[in-house]
Amino acid sequence: MDNPDFPLYRRSVNGLNWYRITSPMMFTEVQRVGSRYIAHQVRALIHPDRVRIADLIAMEDGHVVACEPSEFDAVLEHCSA
């Protein structure tokens, strides 16, 4: 895998999840649950999380697409404090 320039931004094709990938070991996910938005910061300490990040970077499964940083930031603003 090439060394991408971080951060990378992704969103799910169904429009319920947005991702900011800051390294091969860390990402922030914003989930829309009903009318609420919830943010999670994930540090990949176990192998399945590392695979998940690699899949988000590669975008080969058809479940995520690239998005603009402004799109991620807009949904992040809706998260509960």
OpenMM code with the backbone's topology and positions (N, CA, C; nanometers):
from openmm import Vec3, app, unit

residues = "MET ASP ASN PRO ASP PHE PRO LEU TYR ARG ARG SER VAL ASN GLY LEU ASN TRP TYR ARG ILE THR SER PRO MET MET PHE THR GLU VAL GLN ARG VAL GLY SER ARG TYR ILE ALA HIS GLN VAL ARG ALA LEU ILE HIS PRO ASP ARG VAL ARG ILE ALA ASP LEU ILE ALA MET GLU ASP GLY HIS VAL VAL ALA CYS GLU PRO SER GLU PHE ASP ALA VAL LEU GLU HIS CYS SER ALA".split()
positions = [
    Vec3(0.0830, -0.1175, 0.0000),
    Vec3(0.0000, 0.0000, 0.0000),
    Vec3(0.0878, 0.1242, 0.0000),
    Vec3(0.0497, 0.2214, -0.0835),
    Vec3(0.1216, 0.3477, -0.0852),
    Vec3(0.1017, 0.4197, 0.0469),
    Vec3(0.1896, 0.5147, 0.0741),
    Vec3(0.1746, 0.5952, 0.1951),
    Vec3(0.0869, 0.7154, 0.1631),
    Vec3(-0.0406, 0.7106, 0.2026),
    Vec3(-0.1297, 0.8223, 0.1716),
    Vec3(-0.1005, 0.9433, 0.2596),
    Vec3(-0.1423, 1.0600, 0.2114),
    Vec3(-0.1311, 1.1826, 0.2904),
    Vec3(-0.2523, 1.1913, 0.3819),
    Vec3(-0.2275, 1.1890, 0.5119),
    Vec3(-0.3354, 1.1965, 0.6102),
    Vec3(-0.3599, 1.3405, 0.6487),
    Vec3(-0.4795, 1.3774, 0.6873),
    Vec3(-0.5969, 1.2936, 0.7060),
    Vec3(-0.6677, 1.2640, 0.5737),
    Vec3(-0.7390, 1.1504, 0.5730),
    Vec3(-0.8246, 1.1105, 0.4613),
    Vec3(-0.9689, 1.1157, 0.5101),
    Vec3(-1.0600, 1.1458, 0.4207),
    Vec3(-1.2014, 1.1580, 0.4573),
    Vec3(-1.2839, 1.0626, 0.3730),
    Vec3(-1.3749, 0.9925, 0.4403),
    Vec3(-1.4614, 0.8949, 0.3744),
    Vec3(-1.6015, 0.9079, 0.4317),
    Vec3(-1.6988, 0.8608, 0.3547),
    Vec3(-1.8354, 0.8482, 0.4050),
    Vec3(-1.8949, 0.7207, 0.3498),
    Vec3(-1.9886, 0.6643, 0.4225),
    Vec3(-2.0560, 0.5441, 0.3747),
    Vec3(-2.1515, 0.5835, 0.2627),
    Vec3(-2.1741, 0.4918, 0.1709),
    Vec3(-2.2628, 0.5224, 0.0587),
    Vec3(-2.4070, 0.5402, 0.1049),
    Vec3(-2.4438, 0.4840, 0.2201),
    Vec3(-2.5805, 0.5006, 0.2699),
    Vec3(-2.5990, 0.6314, 0.3472),
    Vec3(-2.4911, 0.7086, 0.3651),
    Vec3(-2.5010, 0.8396, 0.4291),
    Vec3(-2.5211, 0.8390, 0.5782),
    Vec3(-2.4843, 0.7300, 0.6455),
    Vec3(-2.5018, 0.7222, 0.7905),
    Vec3(-2.3714, 0.7325, 0.8688),
    Vec3(-2.2561, 0.7243, 0.8011),
    Vec3(-2.1265, 0.7252, 0.8682),
    Vec3(-2.0280, 0.8111, 0.7895),
    Vec3(-1.9477, 0.8880, 0.8645),
    Vec3(-1.8410, 0.9675, 0.8054),
    Vec3(-1.7139, 0.9377, 0.8825),
    Vec3(-1.6003, 0.9399, 0.8136),
    Vec3(-1.4730, 0.9011, 0.8741),
    Vec3(-1.3646, 1.0031, 0.8436),
    Vec3(-1.2840, 1.0339, 0.9447),
    Vec3(-1.1591, 1.1091, 0.9259),
    Vec3(-1.0487, 1.0147, 0.9714),
    Vec3(-0.9678, 0.9697, 0.8771),
    Vec3(-0.8594, 0.8756, 0.9059),
    Vec3(-0.7325, 0.9584, 0.9237),
    Vec3(-0.6769, 0.9555, 1.0431),
    Vec3(-0.5606, 1.0388, 1.0726),
    Vec3(-0.4286, 0.9645, 1.0635),
    Vec3(-0.4358, 0.8311, 1.0625),
    Vec3(-0.3155, 0.7486, 1.0483),
    Vec3(-0.3601, 0.6053, 1.0210),
    Vec3(-0.2671, 0.5159, 0.9881),
    Vec3(-0.3063, 0.3755, 0.9711),
    Vec3(-0.3534, 0.3109, 1.1013),
    Vec3(-0.3437, 0.3838, 1.2122),
    Vec3(-0.3798, 0.3287, 1.3428),
    Vec3(-0.4923, 0.4051, 1.4128),
    Vec3(-0.5469, 0.5121, 1.3505),
    Vec3(-0.6469, 0.5925, 1.4211),
    Vec3(-0.7430, 0.6592, 1.3227),
    Vec3(-0.8712, 0.6619, 1.3640),
    Vec3(-0.9703, 0.7365, 1.2873),
    Vec3(-1.0812, 0.7850, 1.3796),
    Vec3(-1.1539, 0.8848, 1.3313),
    Vec3(-1.2725, 0.9345, 1.3993),
    Vec3(-1.3908, 0.9014, 1.3105),
    Vec3(-1.4956, 0.8469, 1.3713),
    Vec3(-1.6177, 0.8137, 1.2987),
    Vec3(-1.7331, 0.8933, 1.3561),
    Vec3(-1.8144, 0.9512, 1.2680),
    Vec3(-1.9386, 1.0148, 1.3080),
    Vec3(-2.0510, 0.9278, 1.2536),
    Vec3(-2.1411, 0.8867, 1.3428),
    Vec3(-2.2555, 0.8044, 1.3046),
    Vec3(-2.3828, 0.8846, 1.3211),
    Vec3(-2.4707, 0.8741, 1.2218),
    Vec3(-2.6043, 0.9312, 1.2367),
    Vec3(-2.6960, 0.8212, 1.2875),
    Vec3(-2.7579, 0.8451, 1.4018),
    Vec3(-2.8502, 0.7496, 1.4631),
    Vec3(-2.9819, 0.8245, 1.4816),
    Vec3(-3.0772, 0.7979, 1.3964),
    Vec3(-3.2014, 0.8746, 1.3979),
    Vec3(-3.1710, 1.0183, 1.3609),
    Vec3(-3.2060, 1.1097, 1.4487),
    Vec3(-3.1768, 1.2514, 1.4234),
    Vec3(-3.0516, 1.2986, 1.4974),
    Vec3(-2.9841, 1.2069, 1.5683),
    Vec3(-2.8639, 1.2410, 1.6452),
    Vec3(-2.7379, 1.2013, 1.5702),
    Vec3(-2.6282, 1.2675, 1.6049),
    Vec3(-2.4967, 1.2350, 1.5510),
    Vec3(-2.4058, 1.2032, 1.6683),
    Vec3(-2.3300, 1.0948, 1.6557),
    Vec3(-2.2417, 1.0496, 1.7626),
    Vec3(-2.1014, 1.0311, 1.7047),
    Vec3(-2.0010, 1.0846, 1.7730),
    Vec3(-1.8618, 1.0717, 1.7282),
    Vec3(-1.7887, 0.9698, 1.8145),
    Vec3(-1.7059, 0.8901, 1.7487),
    Vec3(-1.6221, 0.7911, 1.8168),
    Vec3(-1.4802, 0.8081, 1.7652),
    Vec3(-1.3848, 0.8078, 1.8543),
    Vec3(-1.2453, 0.8046, 1.8132),
    Vec3(-1.1943, 0.6635, 1.8366),
    Vec3(-1.1367, 0.6048, 1.7327),
    Vec3(-1.0923, 0.4653, 1.7395),
    Vec3(-0.9418, 0.4588, 1.7205),
    Vec3(-0.8760, 0.3953, 1.8141),
    Vec3(-0.7330, 0.3656, 1.8031),
    Vec3(-0.7229, 0.2159, 1.7786),
    Vec3(-0.6585, 0.1778, 1.6694),
    Vec3(-0.6518, 0.0378, 1.6270),
    Vec3(-0.5476, -0.0378, 1.7083),
    Vec3(-0.5913, -0.0949, 1.8184),
    Vec3(-0.5023, -0.1739, 1.9032),
    Vec3(-0.5108, -0.3228, 1.8712),
    Vec3(-0.6177, -0.3624, 1.8036),
    Vec3(-0.6346, -0.5031, 1.7681),
    Vec3(-0.6426, -0.5162, 1.6158),
    Vec3(-0.6115, -0.6336, 1.5678),
    Vec3(-0.6019, -0.6575, 1.4238),
    Vec3(-0.7292, -0.6224, 1.3461),
    Vec3(-0.8487, -0.6596, 1.3918),
    Vec3(-0.9693, -0.6242, 1.3145),
    Vec3(-0.9855, -0.4738, 1.2916),
    Vec3(-0.9460, -0.3924, 1.3892),
    Vec3(-0.9534, -0.2471, 1.3707),
    Vec3(-0.8526, -0.1990, 1.2677),
    Vec3(-0.7355, -0.2599, 1.2643),
    Vec3(-0.6348, -0.2239, 1.1633),
    Vec3(-0.6843, -0.2595, 1.0233),
    Vec3(-0.7488, -0.3752, 1.0125),
    Vec3(-0.8052, -0.4165, 0.8830),
    Vec3(-0.9153, -0.3194, 0.8411),
    Vec3(-0.9979, -0.2777, 0.9366),
    Vec3(-1.1038, -0.1821, 0.9057),
    Vec3(-1.0470, -0.0524, 0.8506),
    Vec3(-0.9419, -0.0012, 0.9115),
    Vec3(-0.8789, 0.1220, 0.8633),
    Vec3(-0.8206, 0.1006, 0.7240),
    Vec3(-0.7539, -0.0105, 0.7023),
    Vec3(-0.6984, -0.0397, 0.5698),
    Vec3(-0.8095, -0.0445, 0.4646),
    Vec3(-0.9242, -0.1031, 0.4995),
    Vec3(-1.0379, -0.1077, 0.4072),
    Vec3(-1.0929, 0.0314, 0.3792),
    Vec3(-1.0989, 0.1160, 0.4827),
    Vec3(-1.1451, 0.2532, 0.4621),
    Vec3(-1.0508, 0.3301, 0.3698),
    Vec3(-0.9222, 0.3093, 0.3864),
    Vec3(-0.8239, 0.3769, 0.3014),
    Vec3(-0.8367, 0.3296, 0.1571),
    Vec3(-0.8476, 0.1989, 0.1372),
    Vec3(-0.8487, 0.1410, 0.0020),
    Vec3(-0.9788, 0.1680, -0.0741),
    Vec3(-1.0917, 0.1784, -0.0053),
    Vec3(-1.2231, 0.2008, -0.0673),
    Vec3(-1.2542, 0.0984, -0.1759),
    Vec3(-1.2184, -0.0268, -0.1564),
    Vec3(-1.2369, -0.1278, -0.2594),
    Vec3(-1.3661, -0.2070, -0.2460),
    Vec3(-1.4321, -0.2009, -0.1308),
    Vec3(-1.5506, -0.2846, -0.1102),
    Vec3(-1.6807, -0.2211, -0.1587),
    Vec3(-1.6763, -0.0954, -0.2005),
    Vec3(-1.7952, -0.0278, -0.2495),
    Vec3(-1.8862, 0.0281, -0.1424),
    Vec3(-1.8474, 0.0156, -0.0145),
    Vec3(-1.9310, 0.0655, 0.0944),
    Vec3(-1.8965, 0.2074, 0.1371),
    Vec3(-1.7782, 0.2553, 0.0996),
    Vec3(-1.7383, 0.3918, 0.1342),
    Vec3(-1.6846, 0.4625, 0.0106),
    Vec3(-1.6987, 0.5947, 0.0113),
    Vec3(-1.6456, 0.6792, -0.0953),
    Vec3(-1.5730, 0.7960, -0.0298),
    Vec3(-1.4888, 0.8607, -0.1053),
    Vec3(-1.4182, 0.9779, -0.0545),
    Vec3(-1.5169, 1.0926, -0.0350),
    Vec3(-1.4898, 1.1778, 0.0609),
    Vec3(-1.5699, 1.2981, 0.0802),
    Vec3(-1.4761, 1.4129, 0.1151),
    Vec3(-1.5297, 1.5316, 0.1141),
    Vec3(-1.4516, 1.6515, 0.1434),
    Vec3(-1.4388, 1.6723, 0.2955),
    Vec3(-1.3285, 1.7319, 0.3376),
    Vec3(-1.3145, 1.7620, 0.4809),
    Vec3(-1.4306, 1.8461, 0.5339),
    Vec3(-1.4809, 1.9381, 0.4523),
    Vec3(-1.5911, 2.0240, 0.4971),
    Vec3(-1.7175, 1.9431, 0.5252),
    Vec3(-1.7412, 1.8343, 0.4513),
    Vec3(-1.8566, 1.7486, 0.4754),
    Vec3(-1.8440, 1.6799, 0.6121),
    Vec3(-1.7245, 1.6269, 0.6406),
    Vec3(-1.7005, 1.5642, 0.7711),
    Vec3(-1.7170, 1.6654, 0.8833),
    Vec3(-1.6568, 1.7835, 0.8666),
    Vec3(-1.6641, 1.8859, 0.9711),
    Vec3(-1.8075, 1.9292, 0.9979),
    Vec3(-1.8898, 1.9351, 0.8927),
    Vec3(-2.0294, 1.9771, 0.9086),
    Vec3(-2.1063, 1.8767, 0.9946),
    Vec3(-2.0875, 1.7474, 0.9714),
    Vec3(-2.1601, 1.6484, 1.0527),
    Vec3(-2.1005, 1.6407, 1.1937),
    Vec3(-1.9706, 1.6630, 1.2060),
    Vec3(-1.9084, 1.6621, 1.3392),
    Vec3(-1.9663, 1.7711, 1.4280),
    Vec3(-2.0019, 1.8835, 1.3688),
    Vec3(-2.0609, 1.9948, 1.4454),
    Vec3(-2.1954, 1.9571, 1.5064),
    Vec3(-2.2645, 1.8592, 1.4491),
    Vec3(-2.3960, 1.8178, 1.4997),
    Vec3(-2.3865, 1.7230, 1.6191),
    Vec3(-2.2659, 1.6774, 1.6520),
    Vec3(-2.2505, 1.5808, 1.7607),
    Vec3(-2.2803, 1.6442, 1.8953),
    Vec3(-2.3346, 1.5638, 1.9849),
    Vec3(-2.3617, 1.6091, 2.1209),
    Vec3(-2.2313, 1.6320, 2.1940),
    Vec3(-2.2282, 1.7323, 2.2761),
    Vec3(-2.1064, 1.7631, 2.3515),
    Vec3(-2.0927, 1.6738, 2.4722),
] * unit.nanometer
topology = app.Topology()
chain = topology.addChain("A")
for resn in residues:
    res = topology.addResidue(resn, chain)
    for name in ("N", "CA", "C"):
        topology.addAtom(name, app.Element.getBySymbol(name[0]), res)
